Each structure stands twice: as structure tokens, then as C-alpha cells.
Amino acid sequence: MNKSMKKAKLMILGNARHGKDTVCQILHNEYDYNFISSSEAALDAVIWPSLRHTYKDKHECFKDRVNHRALWFRLIEFYNSVEPTRLALEIYSQADIYCGLRSRREFEAAKSEGLFDYVVWVDASQRREHEPSSSMELSRDDADFTIYNNGTLDEFKVQVKELLGYMALHEDAA
């Protein structure tokens, strides 16, 4: 990335276990982006206060999130019920990337507020299932750019680099 170029705000979307966090980690390690996942941000804000009596600690709660995606979705939705951009604003105040938003209402509100520059969809559908609408209301159609995670890690990294080229091309055109 050109050091003089303003770092874009990214929204990374995709189904559970399709590689969103891996994209963010590559962007962090190789291109100096920082990120916060919706699950991490929501854990302290709303999840742990709601589920603290169910788990021995936050770590156990966080690790079990994949088994309760619909519940986590509803709790985050509740947290954002009055202000749909609440969690997004908190994340973008500290990070370049919001990883894992799943609510249509929250996505549309953040989009209309101009909180992010690009939306990236991560797709591993050749080897992973899609999750139900009870925990994911968005799709690849909501994205500006898609990264396919059905091959090797090296192929995946090439696509992340192509994302940066895509963004640079669109910055030059603006």
C-alpha cells in the first residue's frame, strides 16, 4: 500500500468459519491494518453480561460462540437496537476493519453513515456450509470484492493482495 494513501475502512463479511479473521490477520501482518471482530467487541459490551452465569470465564464463552451464533446475533442486535451503528462506531473508533457484521439493519445503517469504504465478502462455500438466516442476513451481493477461500493459503494471500490493488485502482479513479 502506498504510505501516502489514506487507509481505507473495510467491512469484512462472510459466513461462519469461511476465513474472515484470516483475511484480517493477513491485512494486519502484511499491510498494517488493524481489526476488531464483532464477536470480540460484543463480548464485553453485551455477550458476557448476558451469559456470564453460563460459562466459567469469557474465554470459554468466546470459544463456544460458534455453537450459539443465532443467540450471539440476537444479543448484538439488542445492543444495537436503539442505534444500529453503535457497535460499528465503537469498532471503527479503534480499528480500520470491522470483521463479521451479520445484520442487514446494522449493515445498511453503517453504509448510509459512510462508516466504511469497501465491503469484502470471504467465501469458502466449496468446503464450508452457509449459515442460516437466523445468524446471517447478508450475502456476497452486499460486497464490493469477494475473496475465495477454497484453495491454498498462498492463493488466499494473493487474493488479499488483489483486494489492495482493487482499492488502489478505485482510489485513483476517484
C-alpha positions, -999 to 999 in steps of 0.1 A, spaced: 0 0 0 12 35 -8 21 51 25 7 84 14 -27 69 6 -53 71 33 -60 37 48 -95 26 38 -120 15 63 -131 -21 55 -161 -42 63 -152 -79 61 -183 -102 58 -189 -139 53 -204 -170 68 -190 -187 99 -156 -203 95 -151 -190 60 -119 -172 67 -128 -136 77 -104 -135 106 -77 -149 84 -82 -121 59 -80 -96 87 -49 -112 101 -31 -111 67 -41 -74 63 -27 -68 98 5 -87 94 14 -78 59 -3 -44 53 -5 -28 87 -43 -28 91 -59 -33 125 -92 -50 131 -117 -59 156 -143 -87 151 -179 -82 160 -176 -111 184 -147 -97 203 -162 -62 205 -196 -76 216 -182 -100 242 -175 -72 267 -204 -50 257 -233 -74 257 -225 -111 254 -206 -116 287 -230 -96 308 -258 -118 294 -241 -152 296 -217 -148 325 -237 -173 346 -234 -199 318 -196 -201 314 -167 -202 338 -150 -172 321 -150 -150 290 -125 -172 272 -148 -203 274 -178 -182 263 -159 -168 233 -147 -202 222 -182 -216 223 -197 -188 202 -197 -209 170 -223 -232 187 -246 -203 195 -244 -179 165 -281 -172 165 -280 -162 202 -250 -140 197 -267 -124 167 -298 -116 187 -277 -102 216 -257 -80 193 -290 -69 176 -304 -60 210 -272 -40 218 -277 -21 186 -315 -18 189 -316 19 196 -287 29 175 -279 4 147 -244 18 142 -235 16 179 -211 -14 176 -197 -3 142 -189 32 156 -171 16 186 -151 -7 163 -142 19 138 -131 43 165 -103 18 172 -97 -1 140 -95 0 102 -116 -32 98 -149 -44 112 -148 -81 109 -180 -101 110 -211 -79 109 -242 -101 102 -273 -79 105 -289 -63 75 -302 -34 96 -268 -27 111 -251 -30 77 -275 -6 59 -272 19 88 -234 18 88 -234 20 50 -257 51 49 -235 68 76 -204 62 54 -186 43 81 -166 21 57 -151 24 22 -152 -11 10 -171 -43 17 -153 -76 13 -170 -110 13 -150 -141 22 -163 -172 6 -153 -208 14 -185 -223 1 -168 -252 -18 -157 -266 16 -179 -249 42 -217 -246 46 -236 -213 46 -251 -204 79 -289 -199 83 -306 -165 82 -311 -167 119 -275 -157 123 -265 -142 89 -287 -118 69 -260 -106 44 -246 -122 13 -219 -119 -13 -242 -95 -32 -235 -69 -5 -198 -68 -12 -176 -48 -35 -150 -75 -36 -150 -113 -30 -121 -133 -17 -125 -171 -23 -111 -193 4 -113 -227 -13 -76 -233 -21 -43 -229 -5 -31 -202 19 -8 -188 -7 -37 -185 -32 -57 -168 -4 -29 -143 3 -28 -134 -35 -64 -126 -34 -59 -103 -3 -32 -85 -23 -56 -82 -52 -81 -66 -29 -55 -39 -22 -50 -34 -59 -87 -31 -64 -89 -5 -37 -59 14 -51 -75 14 -86 -107 28 -72 -89 54 -52 -70 65 -84 -103 68 -102 -119 89 -75 
